[in-house]
Amino acid sequence: MGTDEDIDREFNAVCQIIWGFTLDDFDDDRLVKADHDWLDELTARRACRFAAENGYELGDYANGEMVSDRWGYTWMILAEKRRL
């Protein structure tokens, strides 16, 4: 898997490719309290449903696997949805 820095670097590289920005590129204070509360209560099921509703998949459902950082990717999808 690598170090935390390796994982962060890969996550940021994927985010840059998909969205053109990373979590480091915006101020999370721009999200309203309801969004922060929703993210704090995020479950795998809610993350998958939210991603699908917004045109993304967080896993290979045929094989029962999911991306390891579903929270981070969900945050990115939410940032895109809120046009941050």
N, CA, C and O atoms as a CHARMM CRD file, in Angstrom:
* protein
*
  336
    1    1 MET  N      0.81300  -1.19600   0.00000 PROA 1      0.00000
    2    1 MET  CA     0.00000   0.00000   0.00000 PROA 1      0.00000
    3    1 MET  C      0.85600   1.26000   0.00000 PROA 1      0.00000
    4    1 MET  O      0.50200   2.22700  -0.67400 PROA 1      0.00000
    5    2 GLY  N      1.94000   1.28600   0.71100 PROA 2      0.00000
    6    2 GLY  CA     2.77800   2.46200   0.78400 PROA 2      0.00000
    7    2 GLY  C      2.51000   3.25900   2.04000 PROA 2      0.00000
    8    2 GLY  O      1.70100   2.88400   2.88800 PROA 2      0.00000
    9    3 THR  N      3.21100   4.36400   2.13100 PROA 3      0.00000
   10    3 THR  CA     3.06800   5.23900   3.29400 PROA 3      0.00000
   11    3 THR  C      1.82000   6.11700   3.13200 PROA 3      0.00000
   12    3 THR  O      1.21000   6.15800   2.06300 PROA 3      0.00000
   13    4 ASP  N      1.45600   6.81200   4.20100 PROA 4      0.00000
   14    4 ASP  CA     0.32900   7.75100   4.11600 PROA 4      0.00000
   15    4 ASP  C      0.59300   8.80500   3.04700 PROA 4      0.00000
   16    4 ASP  O     -0.32000   9.22000   2.33300 PROA 4      0.00000
   17    5 GLU  N      1.83600   9.23100   2.94400 PROA 5      0.00000
   18    5 GLU  CA     2.18900  10.22800   1.93200 PROA 5      0.00000
   19    5 GLU  C      1.99600   9.66200   0.52600 PROA 5      0.00000
   20    5 GLU  O      1.51900  10.36500  -0.36500 PROA 5      0.00000
   21    6 ASP  N      2.36700   8.38900   0.32300 PROA 6      0.00000
   22    6 ASP  CA     2.17100   7.74400  -0.97400 PROA 6      0.00000
   23    6 ASP  C      0.68700   7.67100  -1.32100 PROA 6      0.00000
   24    6 ASP  O      0.28500   7.95000  -2.45100 PROA 6      0.00000
   25    7 ILE  N     -0.11200   7.29600  -0.34000 PROA 7      0.00000
   26    7 ILE  CA    -1.55700   7.18000  -0.55700 PROA 7      0.00000
   27    7 ILE  C     -2.15400   8.54900  -0.86300 PROA 7      0.00000
   28    7 ILE  O     -2.95900   8.68000  -1.78600 PROA 7      0.00000
   29    8 ASP  N     -1.77100   9.56200  -0.10500 PROA 8      0.00000
   30    8 ASP  CA    -2.25900  10.92400  -0.35700 PROA 8      0.00000
   31    8 ASP  C     -1.86300  11.40200  -1.74400 PROA 8      0.00000
   32    8 ASP  O     -2.66200  12.02400  -2.44500 PROA 8      0.00000
   33    9 ARG  N     -0.64000  11.11600  -2.13700 PROA 9      0.00000
   34    9 ARG  CA    -0.15200  11.53100  -3.45300 PROA 9      0.00000
   35    9 ARG  C     -0.98700  10.88000  -4.56000 PROA 9      0.00000
   36    9 ARG  O     -1.35100  11.53900  -5.53400 PROA 9      0.00000
   37   10 GLU  N     -1.28700   9.59000  -4.40800 PROA 10     0.00000
   38   10 GLU  CA    -2.09400   8.87800  -5.40200 PROA 10     0.00000
   39   10 GLU  C     -3.52500   9.40200  -5.42400 PROA 10     0.00000
   40   10 GLU  O     -4.10000   9.60700  -6.49300 PROA 10     0.00000
   41   11 PHE  N     -4.10300   9.62000  -4.23200 PROA 11     0.00000
   42   11 PHE  CA    -5.45600  10.16600  -4.14900 PROA 11     0.00000
   43   11 PHE  C     -5.52100  11.51500  -4.85200 PROA 11     0.00000
   44   11 PHE  O     -6.43000  11.76300  -5.64400 PROA 11     0.00000
   45   12 ASN  N     -4.55700  12.38700  -4.56300 PROA 12     0.00000
   46   12 ASN  CA    -4.53200  13.70500  -5.19000 PROA 12     0.00000
   47   12 ASN  C     -4.34800  13.61100  -6.70100 PROA 12     0.00000
   48   12 ASN  O     -4.94400  14.38900  -7.44600 PROA 12     0.00000
   49   13 ALA  N     -3.53400  12.67500  -7.15600 PROA 13     0.00000
   50   13 ALA  CA    -3.32300  12.50700  -8.60000 PROA 13     0.00000
   51   13 ALA  C     -4.62500  12.08700  -9.28100 PROA 13     0.00000
   52   13 ALA  O     -4.95800  12.59300 -10.35200 PROA 13     0.00000
   53   14 VAL  N     -5.35500  11.16800  -8.66400 PROA 14     0.00000
   54   14 VAL  CA    -6.63200  10.73400  -9.23600 PROA 14     0.00000
   55   14 VAL  C     -7.63100  11.88800  -9.23700 PROA 14     0.00000
   56   14 VAL  O     -8.31500  12.11400 -10.23500 PROA 14     0.00000
   57   15 CYS  N     -7.71800  12.61300  -8.13200 PROA 15     0.00000
   58   15 CYS  CA    -8.63100  13.75700  -8.05300 PROA 15     0.00000
   59   15 CYS  C     -8.30100  14.79400  -9.11600 PROA 15     0.00000
   60   15 CYS  O     -9.19900  15.34800  -9.74900 PROA 15     0.00000
   61   16 GLN  N     -7.02200  15.05400  -9.31200 PROA 16     0.00000
   62   16 GLN  CA    -6.59400  16.02600 -10.31200 PROA 16     0.00000
   63   16 GLN  C     -7.02900  15.58300 -11.70400 PROA 16     0.00000
   64   16 GLN  O     -7.46200  16.40700 -12.51000 PROA 16     0.00000
   65   17 ILE  N     -6.92000  14.30000 -11.98800 PROA 17     0.00000
   66   17 ILE  CA    -7.31800  13.78100 -13.30000 PROA 17     0.00000
   67   17 ILE  C     -8.83300  13.87800 -13.48500 PROA 17     0.00000
   68   17 ILE  O     -9.30200  14.30600 -14.54000 PROA 17     0.00000
   69   18 ILE  N     -9.58700  13.49000 -12.48000 PROA 18     0.00000
   70   18 ILE  CA   -11.04700  13.45800 -12.60200 PROA 18     0.00000
   71   18 ILE  C    -11.65300  14.84800 -12.53200 PROA 18     0.00000
   72   18 ILE  O    -12.46000  15.21200 -13.38800 PROA 18     0.00000
   73   19 TRP  N    -11.28000  15.63100 -11.53100 PROA 19     0.00000
   74   19 TRP  CA   -11.94900  16.90200 -11.26500 PROA 19     0.00000
   75   19 TRP  C    -11.12000  18.13500 -11.59500 PROA 19     0.00000
   76   19 TRP  O    -11.66500  19.23000 -11.74000 PROA 19     0.00000
   77   20 GLY  N     -9.82200  17.96900 -11.71100 PROA 20     0.00000
   78   20 GLY  CA    -8.97000  19.12400 -11.97100 PROA 20     0.00000
   79   20 GLY  C     -8.59300  19.88800 -10.71400 PROA 20     0.00000
   80   20 GLY  O     -8.02000  20.97400 -10.79800 PROA 20     0.00000
   81   21 PHE  N     -8.90900  19.33100  -9.54700 PROA 21     0.00000
   82   21 PHE  CA    -8.53200  19.92600  -8.26800 PROA 21     0.00000
   83   21 PHE  C     -8.47300  18.83100  -7.22000 PROA 21     0.00000
   84   21 PHE  O     -8.89300  17.69900  -7.46300 PROA 21     0.00000
   85   22 THR  N     -7.94600  19.17600  -6.04800 PROA 22     0.00000
   86   22 THR  CA    -7.86700  18.22000  -4.94100 PROA 22     0.00000
   87   22 THR  C     -8.52400  18.82700  -3.71000 PROA 22     0.00000
   88   22 THR  O     -8.94500  19.98400  -3.72700 PROA 22     0.00000
   89   23 LEU  N     -8.60800  18.05400  -2.66500 PROA 23     0.00000
   90   23 LEU  CA    -9.17400  18.56300  -1.41300 PROA 23     0.00000
   91   23 LEU  C     -8.37800  19.74700  -0.87500 PROA 23     0.00000
   92   23 LEU  O     -8.92100  20.59300  -0.16300 PROA 23     0.00000
   93   24 ASP  N     -7.10300  19.80700  -1.21100 PROA 24     0.00000
   94   24 ASP  CA    -6.25000  20.90400  -0.74800 PROA 24     0.00000
   95   24 ASP  C     -6.53300  22.22300  -1.45900 PROA 24     0.00000
   96   24 ASP  O     -6.06400  23.27600  -1.02600 PROA 24     0.00000
   97   25 ASP  N     -7.29500  22.17200  -2.54300 PROA 25     0.00000
   98   25 ASP  CA    -7.50700  23.35900  -3.37000 PROA 25     0.00000
   99   25 ASP  C     -8.72600  24.19900  -2.98200 PROA 25     0.00000
  100   25 ASP  O     -8.98100  25.23300  -3.59900 PROA 25     0.00000
  101   26 PHE  N     -9.47100  23.77200  -1.98300 PROA 26     0.00000
  102   26 PHE  CA   -10.60000  24.59300  -1.56900 PROA 26     0.00000
  103   26 PHE  C    -10.71400  24.59600  -0.05300 PROA 26     0.00000
  104   26 PHE  O    -10.21200  23.70500   0.63200 PROA 26     0.00000
  105   27 ASP  N    -11.37600  25.60600   0.44200 PROA 27     0.00000
  106   27 ASP  CA   -11.56700  25.79000   1.87400 PROA 27     0.00000
  107   27 ASP  C    -12.83800  25.05200   2.29300 PROA 27     0.00000
  108   27 ASP  O    -13.93100  25.38800   1.83600 PROA 27     0.00000
  109   28 ASP  N    -12.69700  24.05700   3.15300 PROA 28     0.00000
  110   28 ASP  CA   -13.87500  23.27700   3.53400 PROA 28     0.00000
  111   28 ASP  C    -14.88500  24.07700   4.34800 PROA 28     0.00000
  112   28 ASP  O    -15.99600  23.60700   4.59000 PROA 28     0.00000
  113   29 ASP  N    -14.51000  25.28000   4.77000 PROA 29     0.00000
  114   29 ASP  CA   -15.47100  26.15900   5.44200 PROA 29     0.00000
  115   29 ASP  C    -16.53400  26.66200   4.46800 PROA 29     0.00000
  116   29 ASP  O    -17.54400  27.22900   4.88500 PROA 29     0.00000
  117   30 ARG  N    -16.30800  26.45500   3.17900 PROA 30     0.00000
  118   30 ARG  CA   -17.31100  26.84500   2.18700 PROA 30     0.00000
  119   30 ARG  C    -18.48000  25.86700   2.15800 PROA 30     0.00000
  120   30 ARG  O    -19.53900  26.18000   1.61300 PROA 30     0.00000
  121   31 LEU  N    -18.29400  24.68600   2.74000 PROA 31     0.00000
  122   31 LEU  CA   -19.41600  23.75300   2.87000 PROA 31     0.00000
  123   31 LEU  C    -20.25300  24.16900   4.06800 PROA 31     0.00000
  124   31 LEU  O    -19.71400  24.55600   5.10500 PROA 31     0.00000
  125   32 VAL  N    -21.55800  24.09000   3.92700 PROA 32     0.00000
  126   32 VAL  CA   -22.45300  24.45300   5.02700 PROA 32     0.00000
  127   32 VAL  C    -22.40900  23.37600   6.10400 PROA 32     0.00000
  128   32 VAL  O    -21.96400  22.25500   5.85900 PROA 32     0.00000
  129   33 LYS  N    -22.87200  23.72600   7.29000 PROA 33     0.00000
  130   33 LYS  CA   -22.85700  22.80700   8.42100 PROA 33     0.00000
  131   33 LYS  C    -23.58500  21.49900   8.09000 PROA 33     0.00000
  132   33 LYS  O    -23.13600  20.42300   8.48400 PROA 33     0.00000
  133   34 ALA  N    -24.68600  21.58800   7.38000 PROA 34     0.00000
  134   34 ALA  CA   -25.43900  20.37100   7.02500 PROA 34     0.00000
  135   34 ALA  C    -24.57500  19.41400   6.19900 PROA 34     0.00000
  136   34 ALA  O    -24.65700  18.19900   6.37600 PROA 34     0.00000
  137   35 ASP  N    -23.75400  19.95200   5.30500 PROA 35     0.00000
  138   35 ASP  CA   -22.85300  19.10200   4.51600 PROA 35     0.00000
  139   35 ASP  C    -21.80100  18.45000   5.40900 PROA 35     0.00000
  140   35 ASP  O    -21.51100  17.26200   5.26500 PROA 35     0.00000
  141   36 HSD  N    -21.23600  19.21500   6.32100 PROA 36     0.00000
  142   36 HSD  CA   -20.24700  18.65300   7.25200 PROA 36     0.00000
  143   36 HSD  C    -20.88500  17.56100   8.11500 PROA 36     0.00000
  144   36 HSD  O    -20.28500  16.50700   8.32900 PROA 36     0.00000
  145   37 ASP  N    -22.08100  17.80900   8.60100 PROA 37     0.00000
  146   37 ASP  CA   -22.78000  16.81100   9.41500 PROA 37     0.00000
  147   37 ASP  C    -23.04700  15.54800   8.61000 PROA 37     0.00000
  148   37 ASP  O    -22.87700  14.43800   9.11200 PROA 37     0.00000
  149   38 TRP  N    -23.46500  15.71800   7.36100 PROA 38     0.00000
  150   38 TRP  CA   -23.74300  14.58900   6.48700 PROA 38     0.00000
  151   38 TRP  C    -22.46800  13.76500   6.25200 PROA 38     0.00000
  152   38 TRP  O    -22.49900  12.53600   6.31300 PROA 38     0.00000
  153   39 LEU  N    -21.35800  14.44400   5.98600 PROA 39     0.00000
  154   39 LEU  CA   -20.08800  13.74800   5.78300 PROA 39     0.00000
  155   39 LEU  C    -19.63400  13.02900   7.05900 PROA 39     0.00000
  156   39 LEU  O    -19.07200  11.93600   6.98600 PROA 39     0.00000
  157   40 ASP  N    -19.87400  13.63100   8.21700 PROA 40     0.00000
  158   40 ASP  CA   -19.49400  12.99700   9.48000 PROA 40     0.00000
  159   40 ASP  C    -20.26900  11.70600   9.73100 PROA 40     0.00000
  160   40 ASP  O    -19.77600  10.80800  10.41400 PROA 40     0.00000
  161   41 GLU  N    -21.46100  11.61200   9.18900 PROA 41     0.00000
  162   41 GLU  CA   -22.30900  10.43200   9.38000 PROA 41     0.00000
  163   41 GLU  C    -22.27600   9.48000   8.18900 PROA 41     0.00000
  164   41 GLU  O    -23.08300   8.55400   8.10800 PROA 41     0.00000
  165   42 LEU  N    -21.35600   9.70400   7.27600 PROA 42     0.00000
  166   42 LEU  CA   -21.31500   8.95800   6.02300 PROA 42     0.00000
  167   42 LEU  C    -21.05300   7.46500   6.25400 PROA 42     0.00000
  168   42 LEU  O    -20.12000   7.08400   6.96000 PROA 42     0.00000
  169   43 THR  N    -21.88800   6.64500   5.65100 PROA 43     0.00000
  170   43 THR  CA   -21.69800   5.19700   5.65900 PROA 43     0.00000
  171   43 THR  C    -21.31600   4.77000   4.23900 PROA 43     0.00000
  172   43 THR  O    -21.45300   5.54500   3.29200 PROA 43     0.00000
  173   44 ALA  N    -20.84500   3.55200   4.10300 PROA 44     0.00000
  174   44 ALA  CA   -20.49300   3.03600   2.77900 PROA 44     0.00000
  175   44 ALA  C    -21.70900   3.05200   1.85700 PROA 44     0.00000
  176   44 ALA  O    -21.60700   3.42800   0.69000 PROA 44     0.00000
  177   45 ARG  N    -22.83300   2.65000   2.37700 PROA 45     0.00000
  178   45 ARG  CA   -24.05600   2.60200   1.56700 PROA 45     0.00000
  179   45 ARG  C    -24.46000   4.00400   1.08400 PROA 45     0.00000
  180   45 ARG  O    -24.79100   4.18800  -0.08700 PROA 45     0.00000
  181   46 ARG  N    -24.43000   4.97500   1.98100 PROA 46     0.00000
  182   46 ARG  CA   -24.79400   6.34700   1.60100 PROA 46     0.00000
  183   46 ARG  C    -23.78900   6.92400   0.60600 PROA 46     0.00000
  184   46 ARG  O    -24.16800   7.63500  -0.32400 PROA 46     0.00000
  185   47 ALA  N    -22.51200   6.61600   0.80500 PROA 47     0.00000
  186   47 ALA  CA   -21.48800   7.10300  -0.11600 PROA 47     0.00000
  187   47 ALA  C    -21.73600   6.54300  -1.51700 PROA 47     0.00000
  188   47 ALA  O    -21.67700   7.28200  -2.50000 PROA 47     0.00000
  189   48 CYS  N    -22.00900   5.25600  -1.61100 PROA 48     0.00000
  190   48 CYS  CA   -22.25300   4.62300  -2.91800 PROA 48     0.00000
  191   48 CYS  C    -23.48900   5.19700  -3.58600 PROA 48     0.00000
  192   48 CYS  O    -23.47900   5.47600  -4.78500 PROA 48     0.00000
  193   49 ARG  N    -24.54500   5.37200  -2.82100 PROA 49     0.00000
  194   49 ARG  CA   -25.78400   5.92800  -3.36900 PROA 49     0.00000
  195   49 ARG  C    -25.56300   7.36500  -3.85800 PROA 49     0.00000
  196   49 ARG  O    -25.98500   7.72500  -4.95700 PROA 49     0.00000
  197   50 PHE  N    -24.90700   8.17100  -3.04100 PROA 50     0.00000
  198   50 PHE  CA   -24.63200   9.56400  -3.41300 PROA 50     0.00000
  199   50 PHE  C    -23.77500   9.61300  -4.67600 PROA 50     0.00000
  200   50 PHE  O    -24.05900  10.38900  -5.58700 PROA 50     0.00000
  201   51 ALA  N    -22.74400   8.80100  -4.73400 PROA 51     0.00000
  202   51 ALA  CA   -21.87800   8.77200  -5.91700 PROA 51     0.00000
  203   51 ALA  C    -22.68700   8.39500  -7.15500 PROA 51     0.00000
  204   51 ALA  O    -22.58000   9.05000  -8.19200 PROA 51     0.00000
  205   52 ALA  N    -23.49000   7.34900  -7.04900 PROA 52     0.00000
  206   52 ALA  CA   -24.28900   6.90000  -8.19300 PROA 52     0.00000
  207   52 ALA  C    -25.27400   7.97800  -8.64100 PROA 52     0.00000
  208   52 ALA  O    -25.47000   8.18100  -9.83900 PROA 52     0.00000
  209   53 GLU  N    -25.88500   8.66000  -7.69600 PROA 53     0.00000
  210   53 GLU  CA   -26.83200   9.72900  -8.02900 PROA 53     0.00000
  211   53 GLU  C    -26.15000  10.87900  -8.76300 PROA 53     0.00000
  212   53 GLU  O    -26.80500  11.66700  -9.44500 PROA 53     0.00000
  213   54 ASN  N    -24.83700  10.96700  -8.61600 PROA 54     0.00000
  214   54 ASN  CA   -24.07800  12.04600  -9.24500 PROA 54     0.00000
  215   54 ASN  C    -23.17600  11.56600 -10.37400 PROA 54     0.00000
  216   54 ASN  O    -22.26900  12.28100 -10.79900 PROA 54     0.00000
  217   55 GLY  N    -23.42700  10.35700 -10.85700 PROA 55     0.00000
  218   55 GLY  CA   -22.72200   9.85000 -12.03200 PROA 55     0.00000
  219   55 GLY  C    -21.38500   9.18400 -11.78400 PROA 55     0.00000
  220   55 GLY  O    -20.58700   9.04200 -12.71100 PROA 55     0.00000
  221   56 TYR  N    -21.12000   8.77200 -10.55200 PROA 56     0.00000
  222   56 TYR  CA   -19.85200   8.12000 -10.21400 PROA 56     0.00000
  223   56 TYR  C    -20.11700   6.75800  -9.59000 PROA 56     0.00000
  224   56 TYR  O    -21.20100   6.49200  -9.07100 PROA 56     0.00000
  225   57 GLU  N    -19.11400   5.91000  -9.65000 PROA 57     0.00000
  226   57 GLU  CA   -19.15400   4.62500  -8.95900 PROA 57     0.00000
  227   57 GLU  C    -17.96200   4.55900  -8.01900 PROA 57     0.00000
  228   57 GLU  O    -16.85300   4.96100  -8.37100 PROA 57     0.00000
  229   58 LEU  N    -18.20100   4.05300  -6.83600 PROA 58     0.00000
  230   58 LEU  CA   -17.12000   3.93300  -5.85900 PROA 58     0.00000
  231   58 LEU  C    -16.61200   2.51000  -5.72000 PROA 58     0.00000
  232   58 LEU  O    -15.82900   2.21600  -4.81800 PROA 58     0.00000
  233   59 GLY  N    -17.04300   1.63700  -6.58900 PROA 59     0.00000
  234   59 GLY  CA   -16.54600   0.29000  -6.44600 PROA 59     0.00000
  235   59 GLY  C    -16.88700  -0.62600  -7.59100 PROA 59     0.00000
  236   59 GLY  O    -17.58700  -0.26000  -8.53600 PROA 59     0.00000
  237   60 ASP  N    -16.37600  -1.81300  -7.47600 PROA 60     0.00000
  238   60 ASP  CA   -16.65300  -2.91000  -8.39500 PROA 60     0.00000
  239   60 ASP  C    -17.67700  -3.78800  -7.68500 PROA 60     0.00000
  240   60 ASP  O    -17.31700  -4.71200  -6.95600 PROA 60     0.00000
  241   61 TYR  N    -18.94000  -3.49500  -7.90100 PROA 61     0.00000
  242   61 TYR  CA   -19.99300  -4.14400  -7.12700 PROA 61     0.00000
  243   61 TYR  C    -20.13900  -5.62300  -7.45300 PROA 61     0.00000
  244   61 TYR  O    -20.60200  -6.39600  -6.61500 PROA 61     0.00000
  245   62 ALA  N    -19.75500  -6.02300  -8.64700 PROA 62     0.00000
  246   62 ALA  CA   -19.81800  -7.43800  -9.01100 PROA 62     0.00000
  247   62 ALA  C    -18.87400  -8.27300  -8.14600 PROA 62     0.00000
  248   62 ALA  O    -19.15100  -9.43500  -7.85000 PROA 62     0.00000
  249   63 ASN  N    -17.76600  -7.66900  -7.75100 PROA 63     0.00000
  250   63 ASN  CA   -16.78100  -8.36900  -6.93400 PROA 63     0.00000
  251   63 ASN  C    -16.84200  -7.95800  -5.46900 PROA 63     0.00000
  252   63 ASN  O    -16.04600  -8.42700  -4.65600 PROA 63     0.00000
  253   64 GLY  N    -17.77600  -7.09100  -5.13300 PROA 64     0.00000
  254   64 GLY  CA   -17.94800  -6.67200  -3.74300 PROA 64     0.00000
  255   64 GLY  C    -16.83000  -5.79700  -3.20300 PROA 64     0.00000
  256   64 GLY  O    -16.59900  -5.77300  -1.99400 PROA 64     0.00000
  257   65 GLU  N    -16.13700  -5.08400  -4.06700 PROA 65     0.00000
  258   65 GLU  CA   -15.03200  -4.22700  -3.62700 PROA 65     0.00000
  259   65 GLU  C    -15.39300  -2.76500  -3.77000 PROA 65     0.00000
  260   65 GLU  O    -16.24800  -2.39600  -4.57500 PROA 65     0.00000
  261   66 MET  N    -14.72300  -1.92800  -2.96800 PROA 66     0.00000
  262   66 MET  CA   -14.98200  -0.49600  -2.97900 PROA 66     0.00000
  263   66 MET  C    -13.65900   0.24400  -2.84800 PROA 66     0.00000
  264   66 MET  O    -12.68900  -0.28700  -2.30700 PROA 66     0.00000
  265   67 VAL  N    -13.63100   1.48300  -3.35200 PROA 67     0.00000
  266   67 VAL  CA   -12.41600   2.27400  -3.19300 PROA 67     0.00000
  267   67 VAL  C    -12.11500   2.42400  -1.70600 PROA 67     0.00000
  268   67 VAL  O    -13.03100   2.46500  -0.88400 PROA 67     0.00000
  269   68 SER  N    -10.85900   2.50400  -1.37000 PROA 68     0.00000
  270   68 SER  CA   -10.48400   2.54700   0.04400 PROA 68     0.00000
  271   68 SER  C    -10.82900   3.87900   0.70600 PROA 68     0.00000
  272   68 SER  O    -11.10500   3.91500   1.90500 PROA 68     0.00000
  273   69 ASP  N    -10.81800   4.96700  -0.04900 PROA 69     0.00000
  274   69 ASP  CA   -11.10800   6.27100   0.54000 PROA 69     0.00000
  275   69 ASP  C    -12.45000   6.79500   0.03800 PROA 69     0.00000
  276   69 ASP  O    -12.51900   7.84400  -0.60200 PROA 69     0.00000
  277   70 ARG  N    -13.50200   6.06000   0.33300 PROA 70     0.00000
  278   70 ARG  CA   -14.82700   6.48100  -0.13300 PROA 70     0.00000
  279   70 ARG  C    -15.20100   7.84100   0.44400 PROA 70     0.00000
  280   70 ARG  O    -15.89600   8.61900  -0.21100 PROA 70     0.00000
  281   71 TRP  N    -14.75100   8.13800   1.65900 PROA 71     0.00000
  282   71 TRP  CA   -15.05700   9.43100   2.27000 PROA 71     0.00000
  283   71 TRP  C    -14.42000  10.55900   1.46000 PROA 71     0.00000
  284   71 TRP  O    -15.08000  11.55000   1.14500 PROA 71     0.00000
  285   72 GLY  N    -13.15300  10.41200   1.12600 PROA 72     0.00000
  286   72 GLY  CA   -12.46400  11.44300   0.35000 PROA 72     0.00000
  287   72 GLY  C    -13.09000  11.66700  -1.00900 PROA 72     0.00000
  288   72 GLY  O    -13.27200  12.80900  -1.43100 PROA 72     0.00000
  289   73 TYR  N    -13.42400  10.57600  -1.70500 PROA 73     0.00000
  290   73 TYR  CA   -14.04600  10.71500  -3.02000 PROA 73     0.00000
  291   73 TYR  C    -15.44800  11.29700  -2.90500 PROA 73     0.00000
  292   73 TYR  O    -15.86600  12.07700  -3.76100 PROA 73     0.00000
  293   74 THR  N    -16.17200  10.92900  -1.86600 PROA 74     0.00000
  294   74 THR  CA   -17.49800  11.50900  -1.66300 PROA 74     0.00000
  295   74 THR  C    -17.37700  13.00500  -1.40800 PROA 74     0.00000
  296   74 THR  O    -18.18200  13.79200  -1.90500 PROA 74     0.00000
  297   75 TRP  N    -16.37800  13.39200  -0.63600 PROA 75     0.00000
  298   75 TRP  CA   -16.12500  14.81300  -0.37200 PROA 75     0.00000
  299   75 TRP  C    -15.87600  15.54100  -1.69300 PROA 75     0.00000
  300   75 TRP  O    -16.40000  16.63400  -1.90800 PROA 75     0.00000
  301   76 MET  N    -15.08500  14.94400  -2.56900 PROA 76     0.00000
  302   76 MET  CA   -14.78700  15.55900  -3.86400 PROA 76     0.00000
  303   76 MET  C    -16.04300  15.68200  -4.71800 PROA 76     0.00000
  304   76 MET  O    -16.24600  16.70700  -5.36800 PROA 76     0.00000
  305   77 ILE  N    -16.88300  14.65900  -4.72700 PROA 77     0.00000
  306   77 ILE  CA   -18.12700  14.71400  -5.49000 PROA 77     0.00000
  307   77 ILE  C    -19.02100  15.82000  -4.93500 PROA 77     0.00000
  308   77 ILE  O    -19.64100  16.56300  -5.69500 PROA 77     0.00000
  309   78 LEU  N    -19.08500  15.92400  -3.61500 PROA 78     0.00000
  310   78 LEU  CA   -19.88200  16.97500  -2.98300 PROA 78     0.00000
  311   78 LEU  C    -19.32800  18.36100  -3.33700 PROA 78     0.00000
  312   78 LEU  O    -20.09400  19.28600  -3.60900 PROA 78     0.00000
  313   79 ALA  N    -18.02000  18.49800  -3.33200 PROA 79     0.00000
  314   79 ALA  CA   -17.40300  19.78900  -3.69100 PROA 79     0.00000
  315   79 ALA  C    -17.75200  20.15800  -5.12400 PROA 79     0.00000
  316   79 ALA  O    -18.05400  21.31400  -5.42100 PROA 79     0.00000
  317   80 GLU  N    -17.70900  19.17500  -6.00800 PROA 80     0.00000
  318   80 GLU  CA   -18.08400  19.42900  -7.39500 PROA 80     0.00000
  319   80 GLU  C    -19.56600  19.82500  -7.48000 PROA 80     0.00000
  320   80 GLU  O    -19.92000  20.78100  -8.17100 PROA 80     0.00000
  321   81 LYS  N    -20.40300  19.10200  -6.78900 PROA 81     0.00000
  322   81 LYS  CA   -21.83400  19.39100  -6.79500 PROA 81     0.00000
  323   81 LYS  C    -22.12300  20.80100  -6.26600 PROA 81     0.00000
  324   81 LYS  O    -23.00100  21.49200  -6.78300 PROA 81     0.00000
  325   82 ARG  N    -21.39000  21.22000  -5.24600 PROA 82     0.00000
  326   82 ARG  CA   -21.58100  22.55900  -4.66500 PROA 82     0.00000
  327   82 ARG  C    -20.81300  23.63800  -5.43600 PROA 82     0.00000
  328   82 ARG  O    -20.85400  24.81700  -5.08500 PROA 82     0.00000
  329   83 ARG  N    -20.11400  23.21200  -6.49400 PROA 83     0.00000
  330   83 ARG  CA   -19.33800  24.12500  -7.36000 PROA 83     0.00000
  331   83 ARG  C    -18.27100  24.89800  -6.60500 PROA 83     0.00000
  332   83 ARG  O    -18.07600  26.09700  -6.80800 PROA 83     0.00000
  333   84 LEU  N    -17.58500  24.17300  -5.72500 PROA 84     0.00000
  334   84 LEU  CA   -16.50400  24.79300  -4.95600 PROA 84     0.00000
  335   84 LEU  C    -15.22700  24.76800  -5.75600 PROA 84     0.00000
  336   84 LEU  O    -14.19400  25.24300  -5.28500 PROA 84     0.00000
